[in-house]
Amino acid sequence: MLLIMIINFTNESQKGSLCEYCAFWRGLIYSVTEYLDFDFGIKGGLDRPETDFTVLAGMAARF
């Protein structure tokens, strides 16, 4: 099991703000086998343009 956390700051305009889109991601990746992973996470917005709260889920299969 792997715990991850990412904080993202993006500024695409020159309005003088520190960041235009700020968000954080936290999640878990569970490896069932060497070739199959399941993941679950949340994304939270840190400023007004970003979505306040998003639930993320996924699966990765390696061949």
Secondary structure as GFF3:
##gff-version 3
##sequence-region A 1 63
A	DSSP	beta_strand	2	10	.	.	.	ID=ss1
A	DSSP	beta_strand	21	33	.	.	.	ID=ss2
A	DSSP	beta_strand	36	45	.	.	.	ID=ss3
A	DSSP	beta_strand	53	61	.	.	.	ID=ss4
###
